[in-house]
Amino acid sequence: MTSITEADIQGQLARLTELRAAIGQAIVGQSEVVEQLLIGLLAGGHCLLEGVPGLGKTLLVRSLGEALKLDFHRVQFTPDLMPSDILGTELLEEDHGTGHRSFRFQKGPVFTNLLLADELNRTPPKTQAALLEAMQEKTVSYAGVTHRLPAPFFVLATQNPLEQAGTYPLPEAQLDRFLLHIRVDYPTEQEEQDILAQTTGAKANAVPAVMHGDEVLALQAWVRQVHFSDDLLRWVTRMVRASRPGDGAPDDIRKYVKWGAGPRAGQSLILTAKARALLHGRLAATREDIIALAAPVMRHRLLLSFAAEAEGRSADDVVAALLRAVPLS
């Protein structure tokens, strides 16, 4: 693989700017959310968007799908959804000439480039788990046959806060498959006014397609080439290990964390920091990249204790304490 140059970066940054602008045709504000979604895209990982209903999570993912020239499917997760509704099923077919019968695998909506798993936590664990192999191995096994998913493949899932009625907590194993857990907050007053003006008119803004799958795969390969210093590597390692309660862990971790982050958290933090550096036109990751992404990478990988719940401590509070307790130098 050839090394990337500043000229290459500038050319692709122009494409990413077009992609941001295309998404902005339908989405007002939410710049941090859009950036994290693009970071997940560049790093080749899946993203989980969480927020109360009505904040445009589905519209955001759909707009990304329209801006990318990729195959896009949407699945609305409901309590009665079955795994076969996602993965596919076998159909019995008969050759009318010979009378011979055989089974044919009918592919489900997971066979796509971009899968929108809408309200993922509204379906029971059995159906949630149907995505585990697809998210990790990018394959689907059915009736003893392994089917490979198209590349690139992303799962962009939305979920409502668990306090909402009729939701099922995602299993820890599935949460760990998500590269980023992105929080979608309420818009500002001006943004909300712009949303009302934009969505109640006679004509909705169309989202142009500006990037295709080969470009996405090329950018993902470039992310792997972004420089990550040994000092930052040691810092990420210490930080992830410090998130696990035990001897030598910071006081806040021992008190508020029941189960810490695994090695996949370190991998995710490095890849997303590299992706953020590339998105900002740099060929080397920095301390600021790691700080910006520590919470989205780790908030869903920490199992908090009862003491944290009793004292109103969130996973983001714990990550902030971890950054203070484990300095770079």
C-alpha positions in Angstrom: 0.0 0.0 0.0 1.4 3.4 -1.0 1.9 6.1 1.7 -0.6 8.9 1.8 0.6 12.5 1.3 -0.7 15.9 2.3 -2.1 16.3 -1.3 -4.0 13.1 -1.0 -5.4 14.2 2.3 -6.5 17.6 1.0 -8.3 15.9 -1.9 -10.2 13.5 0.2 -11.0 16.2 2.8 -12.8 18.1 0.1 -14.9 15.0 -0.4 -15.6 14.7 3.3 -16.6 18.4 3.3 -19.1 17.6 0.6 -20.4 14.7 2.6 -20.9 16.9 5.6 -22.6 19.5 3.5 -24.9 16.8 2.0 -26.0 15.6 5.4 -26.5 19.3 6.4 -29.2 19.5 3.7 -31.5 17.5 6.0 -29.9 17.9 9.4 -29.9 21.2 11.4 -27.0 21.5 13.9 -25.8 18.4 15.7 -22.3 19.0 14.4 -20.6 16.9 17.0 -23.0 14.0 16.4 -22.3 14.2 12.6 -18.6 14.3 13.2 -18.7 11.2 15.5 -20.8 9.4 12.9 -18.2 10.2 10.2 -15.4 9.1 12.5 -17.2 5.7 12.9 -17.5 5.5 9.1 -13.8 6.2 8.6 -12.7 3.8 11.3 -14.9 1.0 9.9 -17.0 0.5 13.0 -20.6 0.4 14.0 -22.3 3.3 15.9 -25.1 3.4 18.5 -27.1 6.6 18.6 -29.1 7.2 21.8 -31.6 10.0 22.5 -35.2 10.6 23.3 -37.7 10.2 20.4 -38.0 13.0 17.9 -34.4 14.3 17.8 -33.8 13.2 14.2 -31.7 10.1 14.9 -33.3 8.1 12.1 -33.3 11.1 9.7 -29.5 11.5 10.4 -28.7 7.9 9.6 -31.0 7.9 6.5 -29.4 11.1 5.3 -25.9 9.5 5.6 -27.2 6.6 3.6 -28.5 8.9 0.9 -25.3 10.9 0.8 -23.2 7.7 0.3 -23.7 5.7 -2.9 -24.2 2.5 -0.9 -27.0 -0.1 -0.6 -29.1 1.0 2.3 -31.7 -1.0 4.3 -33.8 0.0 7.3 -35.2 -2.4 9.9 -37.7 -1.2 12.5 -37.1 -3.3 15.6 -40.3 -4.2 17.4 -41.1 -6.7 20.2 -42.4 -9.3 17.7 -39.5 -9.1 15.2 -37.8 -12.5 14.6 -34.1 -13.2 13.7 -35.1 -14.5 10.3 -36.7 -11.1 9.6 -33.2 -9.7 9.7 -30.9 -12.5 8.5 -33.1 -14.2 6.0 -34.7 -17.7 5.7 -34.7 -20.8 3.5 -37.4 -21.2 1.0 -38.5 -24.6 -0.5 -38.5 -24.4 -4.3 -39.7 -27.0 -6.8 -38.5 -27.4 -10.4 -41.8 -27.9 -12.3 -40.0 -29.7 -15.1 -38.3 -32.4 -12.9 -40.3 -32.2 -9.8 -37.1 -31.8 -7.8 -37.3 -29.8 -4.6 -34.5 -27.8 -3.0 -34.0 -25.1 -0.4 -32.8 -21.7 -1.4 -31.6 -19.1 1.0 -33.5 -15.8 0.8 -31.2 -13.1 2.1 -32.6 -10.7 4.6 -32.1 -6.9 5.0 -28.8 -7.4 6.8 -27.2 -8.1 3.4 -26.5 -4.4 2.6 -23.8 -1.9 3.0 -25.5 0.4 5.5 -28.1 -1.1 7.9 -30.2 1.2 10.0 -31.3 -0.8 13.0 -34.0 1.6 14.2 -34.9 1.4 17.9 -32.7 -1.6 18.5 -33.6 -1.8 22.2 -37.3 -2.3 21.5 -36.8 -5.9 20.5 -36.1 -8.8 22.8 -32.5 -10.2 23.3 -33.0 -13.1 21.0 -33.5 -10.8 18.0 -30.8 -8.4 19.2 -28.3 -11.2 19.3 -29.0 -12.0 15.6 -26.8 -9.1 14.7 -23.7 -10.3 16.8 -22.0 -12.4 14.1 -22.8 -9.8 11.3 -21.3 -7.0 13.4 -18.2 -8.8 14.4 -17.4 -11.2 11.6 -19.3 -9.5 8.8 -20.8 -12.9 7.9 -24.2 -14.7 8.4 -24.3 -18.4 9.2 -27.5 -20.2 8.3 -28.2 -23.9 8.1 -24.5 -24.7 8.2 -23.6 -22.3 5.4 -21.6 -19.0 6.0 -22.7 -16.1 3.8 -20.3 -13.1 3.5 -21.8 -9.6 3.8 -21.0 -6.9 1.2 -18.1 -4.5 1.9 -18.2 -1.9 3.4 -20.8 -3.0 6.0 -22.0 -0.7 8.8 -24.7 -1.1 11.5 -26.0 2.3 12.6 -28.4 1.6 15.4 -30.7 4.0 17.3 -32.1 3.4 20.8 -34.3 5.3 23.2 -33.1 5.8 26.8 -33.7 2.6 28.9 -36.1 4.6 31.1 -38.6 4.7 28.3 -41.4 2.1 28.5 -41.1 -1.1 26.4 -37.3 -1.2 26.0 -34.9 -4.1 26.5 -31.2 -3.4 27.7 -28.7 -4.4 25.0 -26.4 -7.3 26.2 -22.9 -6.3 27.2 -21.5 -8.5 24.4 -23.5 -6.6 21.8 -22.7 -3.2 23.2 -19.0 -4.0 23.0 -19.4 -4.5 19.2 -20.3 -0.8 18.8 -17.3 1.3 18.1 -19.0 4.5 19.4 -22.0 5.2 21.6 -23.2 8.6 20.4 -25.5 10.8 22.6 -28.0 12.9 20.7 -29.1 15.9 22.8 -31.9 18.5 22.4 -31.1 21.2 19.8 -30.4 24.8 20.8 -33.3 27.3 20.6 -32.0 28.7 17.2 -31.5 25.2 15.8 -35.0 24.2 16.9 -36.5 27.2 15.2 -34.6 26.4 12.0 -35.8 22.8 12.2 -39.4 23.9 12.5 -39.0 26.3 9.5 -37.3 23.6 7.4 -39.7 20.8 8.1 -43.0 22.5 7.8 -42.5 24.0 4.4 -43.8 22.8 1.0 -40.6 21.2 -0.1 -38.1 19.1 1.8 -34.4 19.4 1.2 -33.0 16.5 -0.9 -29.7 14.9 0.1 -27.3 14.5 -2.8 -25.2 11.4 -3.2 -21.5 12.4 -3.0 -19.4 9.4 -2.2 -19.3 5.7 -3.2 -18.2 2.5 -1.5 -14.7 2.3 -3.0 -13.9 5.8 -1.6 -15.1 4.8 1.8 -12.9 1.6 1.7 -9.9 3.7 0.6 -10.4 6.2 3.5 -10.6 3.3 5.9 -7.3 2.0 4.7 -5.8 5.5 5.1 -6.9 5.7 8.7 -4.7 2.7 9.5 -1.7 4.6 8.2 -2.2 7.7 10.5 0.7 7.9 12.9 0.1 7.0 16.6 3.0 7.7 18.9 4.3 5.3 21.4 3.5 7.8 24.2 -0.1 7.9 23.2 -0.2 4.1 22.8 1.1 3.6 26.4 -1.4 6.3 27.6 -4.4 4.5 26.0 -3.2 1.2 27.5 -2.9 2.6 31.0 -6.3 4.3 30.7 -8.1 1.2 29.6 -6.5 -0.9 32.3 -7.2 1.7 34.9 -10.9 1.4 34.1 -11.0 -2.0 35.7 -11.6 -2.0 39.4 -8.9 -3.7 41.4 -5.6 -3.1 43.1 -4.0 0.1 41.8 -7.2 1.4 40.2 -8.2 5.1 40.9 -10.5 5.6 43.8 -13.4 6.6 41.7 -13.1 3.5 39.5 -13.0 1.1 42.5 -16.1 2.9 44.0 -18.2 3.4 40.9 -17.3 0.7 38.4 -18.3 -2.9 38.7 -16.8 -4.1 35.4 -14.3 -2.2 33.3 -13.5 -1.9 29.6 -11.8 -4.7 27.7 -9.0 -4.6 25.1 -11.5 -3.7 22.4 -11.9 -0.3 24.0 -8.2 0.4 23.5 -8.4 -0.7 19.9 -11.5 1.5 19.3 -9.9 4.5 21.0 -6.8 4.3 18.8 -8.7 3.8 15.5 -11.2 6.6 16.2 -8.4 9.0 17.2 -6.7 8.2 13.9 -10.0 8.7 12.1 -10.5 12.1 13.8 -7.0 13.2 12.9 -7.6 12.3 9.3 -11.0 14.1 9.3 -9.2 17.2 10.6 -6.5 17.0 7.9 -3.7 15.6 10.1 -1.4 12.6 9.5 -0.8 12.0 13.2 -3.2 11.5 16.2 -2.9 13.8 19.1 -3.9 13.9 22.8 -6.9 16.1 21.9 -8.2 13.3 19.6 -8.2 10.8 22.4 -9.8 13.2 24.9 -12.6 14.0 22.5 -13.4 10.4 21.9 -12.8 8.8 25.3 -16.5 9.1 26.4 -18.1 7.9 23.2 -15.7 4.9 23.1 -15.9 3.9 26.7 -19.3 5.0 28.1 -21.0 1.8 26.9 -18.2 -0.5 28.0 -18.3 0.4 31.7 -20.7 -1.4 34.0 -21.4 1.0 36.8 -21.9 -0.1 40.4 -24.9 0.5 42.7 -23.0 3.3 44.4 -22.7 5.2 41.1 -26.4 4.9 40.5 -27.2 5.9 44.1 -25.0 9.0 43.8 -26.2 9.9 40.3 -22.8 9.3 38.6 -22.9 8.6 34.9 -20.4 6.7 32.7 -19.3 10.0 31.3 -18.5 11.2 34.9 -16.4 8.1 35.4 -14.5 8.6 32.1 -13.8 12.2 33.0 -12.4 11.0 36.4 -10.3 8.4 34.5 -8.8 11.1 32.3 -7.8 13.1 35.3 -6.4 10.1 37.2 -4.3 8.8 34.3 -2.3 11.7 32.8 -0.4 11.4 29.6 3.0 12.1 31.2 
